Amino acid sequence: MKLLGSPTSPFVRKIRVLLIEKGYDDIELTSCNPWEDPAELLEHNPMARIPVLVLKNGVSFYDSKLIADYIETNMQGPKFVPASGASRWFVLQAQTLADTIMDVAVRSVKERNRPAEKQIKELIIRDEIAVARGIGAAAKTIKAMDEQINLGHISIACAMAYVDFRMPHMKWRDRHTDLSAWYQKMRLRPSMQATQPPEGK
Ligand SMILES: N[C@@H](CCC(=O)N[C@@H](CS)C(=O)NCC(=O)O)C(=O)O
């Protein structure tokens, strides 16, 4: 089994953290840059997005939600999504919230990285406001969630880490001190430490 992805993608990190928390710390990460349309990625995902999980028999899955579902359903180890009931939907909603923060943040960073004269400022502002709202919702979600680590915690931690990594100007900590305190603990977990993006990338 291997994972196609980049060490800076928050979606890839979510899957890597989930795998490590589940007890799989030796899954190979095949580094690929989706923006270069590498042949191996296109072979497994026509939409050229990472992450992609490739099984030993060649079967592959893409979109981090589906990959997380596959890992949770088919792989041995502790469970990170409740099997049923309101808590199941709460955890899955938390994952979707975090994924959407990541989506909007990635788009905003891409826009900011374009030459200044080509940037659409309205889009950057709108996306940054949405990310700020998302962080507010993440703070409420973490407060309402059980302490036992689940896929919602993992997803929100990876979203916050990406905001810190690529959007340090968001300065969210002063507004969300409880979320900040929770994240300070979460980021020290071995799974988060082992998946830190390389410096200077
Ligand atoms: N919904 C997808 C989003 C994945 C995604 O957007 N990945 C980015 C990297 S962070 C990507 O591959 N971008 C390439 C592109 O948009 O063409 C998932 O959860 O896997």
The ligand as an SDF file (V2000), in Angstrom:
LIG
                    3D

 20 19  0  0  0  0  0  0  0  0999 V2000
  -11.5400   17.0020   -1.9230 N   0  0  0  0  0  0  0  0  0  0  0  0
  -10.1840   16.5860   -2.1690 C   0  0  0  0  0  0  0  0  0  0  0  0
   -9.2700   17.7990   -2.2400 C   0  0  0  0  0  0  0  0  0  0  0  0
   -7.8280   17.4360   -2.5290 C   0  0  0  0  0  0  0  0  0  0  0  0
   -7.0270   18.6540   -3.0200 C   0  0  0  0  0  0  0  0  0  0  0  0
   -7.5710   19.7000   -3.3730 O   0  0  0  0  0  0  0  0  0  0  0  0
   -5.7040   18.4820   -3.0450 N   0  0  0  0  0  0  0  0  0  0  0  0
   -4.8580   19.5250   -3.6000 C   0  0  0  0  0  0  0  0  0  0  0  0
   -3.5170   19.5800   -2.8940 C   0  0  0  0  0  0  0  0  0  0  0  0
   -3.6620   20.2740   -1.2890 S   0  0  0  0  0  0  0  0  0  0  0  0
   -4.6130   19.1970   -5.0510 C   0  0  0  0  0  0  0  0  0  0  0  0
   -4.3630   18.0550   -5.3800 O   0  0  0  0  0  0  0  0  0  0  0  0
   -4.6800   20.2070   -5.9370 N   0  0  0  0  0  0  0  0  0  0  0  0
   -4.4170   20.0590   -7.3360 C   0  0  0  0  0  0  0  0  0  0  0  0
   -5.4690   20.6850   -8.2090 C   0  0  0  0  0  0  0  0  0  0  0  0
   -6.3980   21.3250   -7.6910 O   0  0  0  0  0  0  0  0  0  0  0  0
   -5.3580   20.5210   -9.4320 O   0  0  0  0  0  0  0  0  0  0  0  0
   -9.7490   15.5990   -1.0720 C   0  0  0  0  0  0  0  0  0  0  0  0
  -10.3060   15.6790    0.0420 O   0  0  0  0  0  0  0  0  0  0  0  0
   -8.8940   14.7430   -1.3270 O   0  0  0  0  0  0  0  0  0  0  0  0
  1  2  1  0
  2  3  1  0
  2 18  1  0
  3  4  1  0
  4  5  1  0
  5  6  2  0
  5  7  1  0
  7  8  1  0
  8  9  1  0
  8 11  1  0
  9 10  1  0
 11 12  2  0
 11 13  1  0
 13 14  1  0
 14 15  1  0
 15 16  2  0
 15 17  1  0
 18 19  2  0
 18 20  1  0
M  END
$$$$
